[in-house]
Amino acid sequence: MAEKFDHLEEHLEKFVENIRQLGIIVSDFQPSSQAGLNQKLNFIVTGLQDIDKCRQQLHDITVPLEVFEYIDQGRNPQLYTKECLERALAKNEQVKGKIDTMKYFQKTWLSTEASEGRTTLPPNRTRPLSEDPPRPAELSWPSGCCD
């Protein structure tokens, strides 16, 4: 997979260099430099064709639109990855905190129930936290609420 990107990168670097050289030729254009200008234009057309061939090899790669927004803002696109990882880590810590809190609450509640002499829990209190709570059969939404 990496060689596909290396191949594309090589073609892009050549293309950018040809564009730079074309800019130099155009800025100092003399009628005698017409042959050099035509040659650079042909190199640019060939470079675009090579890049298009690389595109066909990389058709299954998707890039999040936020990466392009970072580039448009003049920011390093690698910061996108870093910030995504930081957000995921923060969310992971938040969820872990909630799980730890629920486990502590469950342990405390069970010990309180045991100290009061209750040895069994009501049936709907023994389900694991991962299950959805039971819904009453008679639950209905007000008319017009969810139509």
C-alpha positions in Angstrom: 0.0 0.0 0.0 2.8 2.4 0.8 4.3 2.1 -2.6 1.1 3.3 -4.1 1.4 6.5 -2.1 5.1 6.8 -2.9 4.3 6.5 -6.6 1.7 9.2 -6.3 4.0 11.4 -4.2 6.7 11.1 -6.8 4.4 12.1 -9.6 3.0 15.0 -7.6 6.5 16.3 -6.8 7.4 16.2 -10.5 4.2 17.9 -11.4 4.8 20.7 -8.9 8.3 21.2 -10.2 7.1 21.4 -13.8 4.5 24.0 -12.8 7.2 26.0 -11.0 9.5 25.9 -14.1 6.5 26.8 -16.3 5.9 29.9 -14.1 9.6 30.9 -14.6 9.3 30.5 -18.4 6.1 32.4 -18.6 7.3 35.3 -16.4 10.4 35.8 -18.7 8.7 34.8 -21.9 10.6 35.6 -25.1 9.6 34.4 -28.5 12.7 32.3 -28.6 11.5 30.4 -25.5 8.3 29.1 -27.2 9.8 25.6 -27.7 10.7 25.4 -24.0 7.2 26.5 -23.1 5.6 23.9 -25.4 7.8 21.2 -23.9 6.8 22.2 -20.3 3.1 22.2 -21.3 3.5 18.7 -22.7 5.3 17.6 -19.5 2.3 19.0 -17.4 -0.2 17.2 -19.6 1.8 14.0 -19.2 2.1 14.6 -15.4 -1.7 15.0 -15.1 -2.2 11.7 -17.0 0.3 10.0 -14.6 -1.5 11.4 -11.6 -4.9 10.2 -13.0 -3.4 6.7 -13.4 -2.4 6.8 -9.7 -5.9 7.9 -8.8 -7.3 4.7 -10.3 -5.0 2.7 -8.0 -6.2 4.6 -4.9 -10.0 4.7 -5.6 -10.8 2.9 -2.3 -9.1 5.5 -0.1 -11.4 8.0 1.6 -10.3 11.2 3.4 -12.5 12.9 5.9 -13.7 16.3 4.7 -12.3 17.8 8.0 -8.8 17.1 6.8 -9.4 19.3 3.7 -10.8 22.0 6.0 -7.5 21.8 8.0 -5.5 22.3 4.8 -7.7 25.2 3.7 -7.1 26.9 7.1 -3.4 26.5 6.6 -3.1 23.9 9.4 -1.1 20.7 9.3 -3.4 17.7 8.4 -1.6 15.5 10.9 -3.1 17.7 13.6 -6.5 16.3 12.6 -5.4 12.8 13.5 -3.8 14.0 16.8 -7.0 15.9 17.8 -9.2 12.9 16.9 -7.1 10.7 19.1 -7.3 13.3 21.9 -11.1 13.5 21.6 -11.4 9.7 21.6 -9.1 9.5 24.7 -11.2 12.1 26.5 -14.4 10.4 25.7 -13.0 7.0 26.7 -12.0 8.5 30.1 -15.4 10.0 30.5 -17.2 6.7 29.8 -14.7 4.8 32.1 -15.6 7.3 34.8 -19.3 6.7 34.3 -18.8 2.9 34.4 -16.6 3.1 37.6 -19.2 5.3 39.2 -22.0 2.9 38.4 -20.0 0.0 39.7 -19.3 1.9 42.9 -23.0 2.8 43.2 -24.1 -0.8 42.6 -21.6 -2.1 45.2 -22.6 0.5 47.7 -26.3 0.0 47.1 -26.0 -3.8 47.4 -24.0 -3.5 50.6 -26.7 -1.1 52.0 -29.5 -3.6 51.0 -27.6 -6.5 52.7 -27.0 -4.5 55.9 -30.8 -3.8 56.1 -31.4 -7.5 55.9 -32.6 -7.8 52.4 -31.0 -10.8 50.8 -32.7 -10.8 47.4 -33.4 -8.0 45.0 -36.6 -7.3 43.2 -36.5 -9.1 39.8 -36.2 -5.9 37.7 -33.2 -4.8 39.8 -31.0 -7.8 39.0 -30.6 -7.1 35.3 -27.2 -6.1 34.0 -26.6 -2.4 33.4 -26.0 -3.1 29.7 -29.6 -4.2 29.1 -32.4 -1.7 28.3 -34.9 -1.1 31.1 -38.2 -2.8 30.7 -40.9 -0.6 29.1 -44.4 -0.6 30.5 -47.0 -2.0 28.0 -49.4 0.9 28.6 -46.9 3.6 27.6 -48.3 5.8 24.9 -47.2 9.1 23.4 -49.4 12.2 23.5 -51.2 12.7 20.2 -49.3 14.8 17.7 -46.0 14.3 19.5 -44.4 11.7 17.2 -46.6 11.8 14.1 
